[in-house]
Amino acid sequence: MILLAGDFRQTLPVIPRSTPADELNACLKSSVWKHVKVLHLSKNMRVELQNDQSGNIFSKQLIDIGNGKFPIDMLTGCINFPQSFCQLTRSKDELIQKVFPDVSQNYRNHDWLSERAILAAKNIDVNELNFKIQEQITGELRIYKSVDSATNQDDVVNYPPEF
């Protein structure tokens, strides 16, 4: 028995020097799907254990978006979110103000910071938001750089590739 988990809509094989038809024929759904028994998870356990009703509603809405159940505006081709789904902002500055209100006073409070995040699809947007937020904090700006390779090549075997 093998347990496979995930959203197979997002799982495609990578075949060097292949055609799109080769990739479709090799995908999991085409190759072994007739032998697979599909089991559906019915509870979001993170939401269930926290007993958070608003989290439960949000979780169901995300599943509905993924399954294409949200209505689409025929003029724009965009999804119409219900009012309870999220708060839309008109600018990046307004977004920062809503997520990090009074950041200049609260940035040292780790509990306060751990409850906030802005997700962005591109690193350029992340960097722009980070710099705008940092500008609101007084004091000397320090940049800590990281290294993405082992400095001693003999140590390479001591670290997994994802490290």
C-alpha beads as a LAMMPS data file, in Angstrom:
LAMMPS data file: protein, C-alpha beads

163 atoms
162 bonds

1 atom types
1 bond types

-500.0 500.0 xlo xhi
-500.0 500.0 ylo yhi
-500.0 500.0 zlo zhi

Masses

1 110.0

Atoms # bond

1 1 1 0.000 0.000 0.000
2 1 1 1.233 3.464 -0.891
3 1 1 -0.288 6.652 0.473
4 1 1 -0.194 9.610 -1.900
5 1 1 -1.230 13.009 -0.642
6 1 1 -1.563 16.353 -2.288
7 1 1 -3.429 18.146 -4.992
8 1 1 -2.785 16.186 -8.172
9 1 1 -3.976 19.141 -10.219
10 1 1 -0.625 20.667 -9.287
11 1 1 1.525 17.578 -9.915
12 1 1 3.021 17.150 -13.375
13 1 1 6.028 15.020 -14.312
14 1 1 9.207 16.491 -15.714
15 1 1 10.508 14.501 -18.677
16 1 1 13.615 15.882 -20.409
17 1 1 13.192 16.559 -24.151
18 1 1 9.551 15.472 -24.142
19 1 1 6.421 16.689 -25.811
20 1 1 3.338 17.817 -23.873
21 1 1 1.688 14.545 -24.906
22 1 1 4.554 12.556 -23.335
23 1 1 4.115 14.450 -20.064
24 1 1 0.354 13.883 -20.014
25 1 1 0.811 10.157 -20.683
26 1 1 3.356 9.900 -17.864
27 1 1 1.382 11.838 -15.259
28 1 1 0.132 9.992 -12.213
29 1 1 -3.506 10.237 -13.208
30 1 1 -2.886 8.631 -16.623
31 1 1 -0.427 5.958 -15.554
32 1 1 -1.757 4.355 -12.353
33 1 1 -5.078 6.076 -11.679
34 1 1 -7.189 2.989 -12.450
35 1 1 -5.473 1.198 -9.533
36 1 1 -5.888 4.069 -7.063
37 1 1 -8.604 4.219 -4.428
38 1 1 -9.412 7.858 -3.730
39 1 1 -10.127 8.821 -0.132
40 1 1 -11.264 12.353 0.618
41 1 1 -10.343 14.112 3.831
42 1 1 -13.428 15.708 5.308
43 1 1 -12.063 17.793 8.199
44 1 1 -9.393 20.445 8.411
45 1 1 -7.776 19.257 11.646
46 1 1 -5.946 22.522 12.349
47 1 1 -9.276 24.349 12.310
48 1 1 -11.038 21.528 14.183
49 1 1 -8.497 21.436 17.026
50 1 1 -8.536 25.207 17.453
51 1 1 -12.357 25.231 17.421
52 1 1 -12.245 28.363 15.257
53 1 1 -15.503 28.856 13.336
54 1 1 -14.172 31.710 11.178
55 1 1 -11.161 29.553 10.268
56 1 1 -13.536 26.752 9.298
57 1 1 -15.499 29.058 6.971
58 1 1 -12.283 30.417 5.425
59 1 1 -10.947 26.874 4.925
60 1 1 -14.119 25.841 3.073
61 1 1 -13.956 28.957 0.905
62 1 1 -10.369 28.144 -0.124
63 1 1 -11.420 24.614 -1.118
64 1 1 -14.315 26.038 -3.141
65 1 1 -11.940 28.397 -4.977
66 1 1 -9.645 25.465 -5.800
67 1 1 -12.577 23.421 -7.065
68 1 1 -13.833 26.256 -9.280
69 1 1 -17.093 26.718 -7.361
70 1 1 -16.836 30.509 -6.968
71 1 1 -18.831 32.567 -9.481
72 1 1 -16.825 34.264 -12.206
73 1 1 -17.610 37.754 -13.475
74 1 1 -18.278 37.330 -17.202
75 1 1 -17.001 40.842 -18.015
76 1 1 -13.636 40.630 -16.234
77 1 1 -13.118 36.864 -15.966
78 1 1 -12.251 37.352 -12.288
79 1 1 -13.630 35.591 -9.219
80 1 1 -16.107 37.563 -7.104
81 1 1 -15.107 37.099 -3.474
82 1 1 -17.807 37.325 -0.802
83 1 1 -17.478 40.264 1.606
84 1 1 -16.511 37.922 4.465
85 1 1 -13.572 36.378 2.564
86 1 1 -11.022 39.174 2.790
87 1 1 -10.506 42.908 3.053
88 1 1 -9.374 44.450 -0.221
89 1 1 -7.007 47.423 -0.214
90 1 1 -6.368 50.005 -2.890
91 1 1 -2.603 50.426 -2.353
92 1 1 0.421 48.755 -0.842
93 1 1 0.604 51.491 1.791
94 1 1 -2.985 50.778 2.861
95 1 1 -2.178 47.045 2.995
96 1 1 0.836 47.685 5.226
97 1 1 -1.241 49.920 7.509
98 1 1 -3.963 47.252 7.881
99 1 1 -1.559 44.367 8.546
100 1 1 1.076 46.262 10.560
101 1 1 -0.712 49.155 12.320
102 1 1 1.662 51.162 14.508
103 1 1 4.622 48.993 13.507
104 1 1 7.012 51.637 14.876
105 1 1 5.705 50.955 18.402
106 1 1 5.035 47.210 18.102
107 1 1 7.969 45.820 16.122
108 1 1 9.742 44.545 19.255
109 1 1 6.669 42.551 20.363
110 1 1 7.296 39.065 18.970
111 1 1 3.769 37.847 19.753
112 1 1 2.293 40.780 17.827
113 1 1 4.627 40.196 14.869
114 1 1 3.965 36.445 14.773
115 1 1 0.270 37.093 14.095
116 1 1 0.950 39.128 10.923
117 1 1 2.147 38.335 7.426
118 1 1 1.842 39.674 3.904
119 1 1 2.203 37.083 1.172
120 1 1 3.383 38.121 -2.267
121 1 1 3.960 36.147 -5.436
122 1 1 7.189 37.865 -6.492
123 1 1 10.389 38.607 -4.586
124 1 1 10.468 42.124 -6.011
125 1 1 7.137 42.835 -4.286
126 1 1 8.345 41.254 -1.045
127 1 1 11.460 43.429 -1.064
128 1 1 9.448 46.587 -1.769
129 1 1 7.016 45.843 1.076
130 1 1 9.858 44.992 3.470
131 1 1 11.656 48.258 2.742
132 1 1 8.449 50.301 3.152
133 1 1 7.765 48.648 6.509
134 1 1 11.371 49.088 7.675
135 1 1 11.243 52.795 6.811
136 1 1 8.575 53.201 9.501
137 1 1 10.933 51.884 12.203
138 1 1 13.392 54.352 13.677
139 1 1 16.974 53.399 14.383
140 1 1 19.950 52.134 12.470
141 1 1 19.159 49.766 9.614
142 1 1 21.246 46.575 9.585
143 1 1 21.303 44.056 6.774
144 1 1 22.357 40.499 7.582
145 1 1 23.416 38.525 4.554
146 1 1 23.225 34.769 4.296
147 1 1 25.325 32.254 2.415
148 1 1 23.615 29.673 0.235
149 1 1 26.536 27.301 -0.084
150 1 1 29.003 25.622 2.249
151 1 1 32.197 27.614 2.676
152 1 1 34.223 24.453 3.157
153 1 1 33.562 21.936 0.360
154 1 1 34.346 19.034 2.735
155 1 1 31.280 20.052 4.784
156 1 1 28.873 19.759 1.826
157 1 1 27.978 16.163 2.732
158 1 1 26.886 17.249 6.229
159 1 1 23.947 19.336 4.956
160 1 1 20.862 18.116 3.082
161 1 1 20.255 19.855 -0.286
162 1 1 17.206 21.773 0.988
163 1 1 19.282 23.284 3.808

Bonds

1 1 1 2
2 1 2 3
3 1 3 4
4 1 4 5
5 1 5 6
6 1 6 7
7 1 7 8
8 1 8 9
9 1 9 10
10 1 10 11
11 1 11 12
12 1 12 13
13 1 13 14
14 1 14 15
15 1 15 16
16 1 16 17
17 1 17 18
18 1 18 19
19 1 19 20
20 1 20 21
21 1 21 22
22 1 22 23
23 1 23 24
24 1 24 25
25 1 25 26
26 1 26 27
27 1 27 28
28 1 28 29
29 1 29 30
30 1 30 31
31 1 31 32
32 1 32 33
33 1 33 34
34 1 34 35
35 1 35 36
36 1 36 37
37 1 37 38
38 1 38 39
39 1 39 40
40 1 40 41
41 1 41 42
42 1 42 43
43 1 43 44
44 1 44 45
45 1 45 46
46 1 46 47
47 1 47 48
48 1 48 49
49 1 49 50
50 1 50 51
51 1 51 52
52 1 52 53
53 1 53 54
54 1 54 55
55 1 55 56
56 1 56 57
57 1 57 58
58 1 58 59
59 1 59 60
60 1 60 61
61 1 61 62
62 1 62 63
63 1 63 64
64 1 64 65
65 1 65 66
66 1 66 67
67 1 67 68
68 1 68 69
69 1 69 70
70 1 70 71
71 1 71 72
72 1 72 73
73 1 73 74
74 1 74 75
75 1 75 76
76 1 76 77
77 1 77 78
78 1 78 79
79 1 79 80
80 1 80 81
81 1 81 82
82 1 82 83
83 1 83 84
84 1 84 85
85 1 85 86
86 1 86 87
87 1 87 88
88 1 88 89
89 1 89 90
90 1 90 91
91 1 91 92
92 1 92 93
93 1 93 94
94 1 94 95
95 1 95 96
96 1 96 97
97 1 97 98
98 1 98 99
99 1 99 100
100 1 100 101
101 1 101 102
102 1 102 103
103 1 103 104
104 1 104 105
105 1 105 106
106 1 106 107
107 1 107 108
108 1 108 109
109 1 109 110
110 1 110 111
111 1 111 112
112 1 112 113
113 1 113 114
114 1 114 115
115 1 115 116
116 1 116 117
117 1 117 118
118 1 118 119
119 1 119 120
120 1 120 121
121 1 121 122
122 1 122 123
123 1 123 124
124 1 124 125
125 1 125 126
126 1 126 127
127 1 127 128
128 1 128 129
129 1 129 130
130 1 130 131
131 1 131 132
132 1 132 133
133 1 133 134
134 1 134 135
135 1 135 136
136 1 136 137
137 1 137 138
138 1 138 139
139 1 139 140
140 1 140 141
141 1 141 142
142 1 142 143
143 1 143 144
144 1 144 145
145 1 145 146
146 1 146 147
147 1 147 148
148 1 148 149
149 1 149 150
150 1 150 151
151 1 151 152
152 1 152 153
153 1 153 154
154 1 154 155
155 1 155 156
156 1 156 157
157 1 157 158
158 1 158 159
159 1 159 160
160 1 160 161
161 1 161 162
162 1 162 163
